[in-house]
Amino acid sequence: MSQPHVWAAKVAALIQGGNSAAALAQIKVAPTVKDLQQLRAILASAKLLTRSPNVDAVIQDMITALSAPRLHRSP
């Protein structure tokens, strides 16, 4: 059994607490696109996206970055 991811809830708590700088740092190192989508859903339901549009922009940028195919170099 896998444990549910609590990353999105923790980052949402940071934003709700007013520590958007720490939340932005966590968003930039997000584990997966699914976690970012969960975070966006939590923030939308709590109506926190309208209060902090810069957070929404960073979430969208990171979803795009994580969804893109990886570029790699040969060793």
MARMIVEX-404719 format. One record per atom (N, C-alpha, C, CB): x, y, z. Coordinates in steps of 0.1 Angstrom, whole numbers, padded with zeros to 4 digits, always signed. Glycine has a CB too. Layout:
MARMIVEX-404719
XYZ/...
This chain:
MARMIVEX-404719
+0008-0012+0000/+0000+0000+0000/+0009+0012+0000/-0009+0000+0012/+0005+0022-0008/+0012+0034-0008/+0005+0044+0000/+0014+0039-0023/+0013+0053+0006/+0007+0063+0014/+0003+0075+0006/+0017+0068+0025/-0007+0082+0009/-0012+0094+0001/-0001+0105+0002/-0025+0099+0006/+0000+0113-0008/+0009+0124-0008/+0003+0135-0001/+0013+0128-0023/+0011+0141+0008/+0006+0152+0016/+0013+0165+0012/+0008+0150+0031/+0021+0164+0002/+0029+0176-0003/+0020+0188-0006/+0037+0172-0015/+0009+0185-0013/+0000+0196-0018/-0006+0203-0006/-0011+0191-0027/-0010+0195+0004/-0017+0201+0016/-0007+0209+0024/-0022+0190+0025/+0006+0205+0025/+0016+0212+0032/+0019+0226+0025/+0029+0204+0034/+0020+0225+0012/+0023+0238+0005/+0011+0247+0005/+0027+0235-0010/-0001+0242+0005/-0013+0250+0006/-0013+0257+0020/-0026+0242+0004/-0009+0249+0030/-0009+0255+0044/+0002+0267+0044/-0005+0245+0054/+0013+0265+0037/+0022+0276+0037/+0016+0289+0031/+0035+0272+0029/+0009+0287+0020/+0003+0298+0013/-0008+0304+0021/-0003+0294-0001/-0016+0296+0028/-0026+0301+0036/-0021+0309+0048/-0035+0289+0041/-0009+0304+0053/-0003+0311+0064/+0004+0323+0061/+0007+0301+0071/+0005+0326+0048/+0012+0339+0043/+0026+0338+0040/+0010+0349+0054/+0032+0326+0040/+0046+0324+0037/+0047+0320+0022/+0052+0313+0046/+0044+0329+0013/+0044+0326-0001/+0058+0323-0007/+0037+0337-0009/+0068+0329-0001/+0082+0327-0005/+0086+0313-0004/+0092+0336+0002/+0083+0307+0008/+0086+0293+0010/+0078+0284+0001/+0084+0289+0025/+0065+0288-0001/+0056+0280-0010/+0061+0280-0024/+0042+0285-0009/+0066+0291-0029/+0071+0292-0042/+0084+0284-0044/+0074+0307-0046/+0092+0283-0034/+0104+0275-0034/+0100+0260-0035/+0113+0278-0022/+0090+0256-0027/+0086+0242-0028/+0079+0239-0041/+0076+0240-0016/+0072+0248-0047/+0065+0246-0060/+0076+0244-0071/+0056+0258-0063/+0087+0251-0070/+0097+0250-0080/+0104+0236-0079/+0107+0261-0078/+0103+0229-0068/+0109+0216-0068/+0098+0205-0065/+0120+0215-0056/+0087+0208-0071/+0076+0198-0070/+0079+0185-0075/+0063+0204-0077/+0074+0174-0068/+0078+0161-0072/+0071+0156-0086/+0073+0151-0062/+0058+0159-0088/+0051+0154-0100/+0041+0165-0104/+0045+0141-0097/+0036+0163-0116/+0026+0171-0122/+0013+0169-0114/+0023+0168-0137/+0011+0156-0110/-0001+0153-0102/-0002+0161-0089/-0002+0138-0099/+0010+0162-0082/+0010+0170-0070/+0007+0184-0072/+0024+0168-0063/+0012+0190-0083/+0009+0204-0087/-0006+0206-0090/+0017+0208-0099/-0012+0196-0097/-0026+0197-0100/-0034+0196-0087/-0030+0186-0109/-0030+0187-0077/-0037+0187-0065/-0036+0200-0057/-0031+0175-0056/-0024+0206-0057/-0022+0219-0051/-0031+0229-0057/-0008+0223-0051/-0032+0230-0070/-0040+0239-0077/-0055+0237-0073/-0038+0239-0092/-0059+0225-0072/-0073+0222-0068/-0076+0227-0054/-0076+0207-0070/-0067+0224-0045/-0068+0228-0031/-0069+0243-0030/-0057+0223-0022/-0060+0250-0037/-0060+0265-0037/-0073+0271-0043/-0048+0270-0044/-0077+0264-0054/-0090+0269-0060/-0102+0268-0051/-0092+0262-0074/-0102+0256-0044/-0114+0254-0036/-0114+0263-0024/-0114+0239-0031/-0102+0267-0019/-0101+0276-0008/-0100+0291-0012/-0088+0273+0000/-0102+0293-0025/-0102+0307-0031/-0089+0314-0028/-0114+0314-0026/-0078+0307-0027/-0065+0314-0025/-0058+0318-0038/-0056+0304-0017/-0062+0312-0049/-0056+0316-0062/-0058+0331-0065/-0061+0307-0073/-0070+0336-0062/-0073+0350-0065/-0065+0359-0056/-0088+0353-0063/-0061+0355-0044/-0053+0364-0035/-0039+0364-0039/-0054+0359-0021/-0034+0353-0045/-0019+0353-0049/-0018+0348-0063/-0012+0344-0039/-0020+0357-0073/-0019+0353-0087/-0005+0349-0091/-0023+0365-0096/+0006+0354-0084/+0019+0349-0088/+0021+0334-0085/+0030+0358-0080/+0015+0329-0074/+0016+0315-0071/+0009+0307-0082/+0009+0312-0058/-0002+0311-0087/-0009+0305-0098/+0000+0304-0111/-0022+0311-0101/+0006+0315-0114/+0015+0316-0125/+0027+0306-0124/+0021+0330-0127/+0033+0305-0112/+0044+0296-0110/+0039+0281-0111/+0050+0299-0096/+0027+0279-0106/+0022+0265-0107/+0020+0261-0121/+0009+0264-0099/+0014+0270-0129/+0012+0268-0143/+0025+0265-0151/+0004+0279-0150/+0035+0274-0148/+0049+0272-0154/+0055+0259-0150/+0058+0284-0149/+0054+0255-0138/+0060+0242-0134/+0052+0230-0140/+0060+0241-0119/+0039+0231-0141/+0031+0220-0148/+0036+0219-0162/+0016+0223-0147/+0038+0230-0169/+0043+0230-0183/+0057+0224-0183/+0043+0244-0188/+0066+0228-0174/+0079+0223-0174/+0080+0208-0171/+0088+0231-0164/+0072+0204-0162/+0073+0189-0159/+0066+0181-0169/+0066+0187-0145/+0056+0187-0176/+0049+0179-0187/+0057+0178-0200/+0036+0186-0190/+0066+0187-0202/+0074+0187-0214/+0084+0175-0214/+0082+0200-0216/+0087+0170-0226/+0096+0159-0227/+0110+0164-0223/+0097+0153-0242/+0117+0155-0216/+0130+0158-0211/+0141+0159-0222/+0134+0148-0200/+0149+0169-0222/+0160+0170-0230/+0172+0164-0223/+0163+0184-0235/+0180+0156-0230/+0191+0150-0223/+0204+0149-0232/+0188+0135-0218/+0215+0148-0226/+0227+0148-0233/+0233+0133-0231/+0238+0158-0228/+0239+0129-0241/+0246+0116-0240/+0258+0118-0231/+0249+0110-0254/+0262+0108-0224/+0273+0109-0214/+0287+0110-0221/+0274+0098-0205/
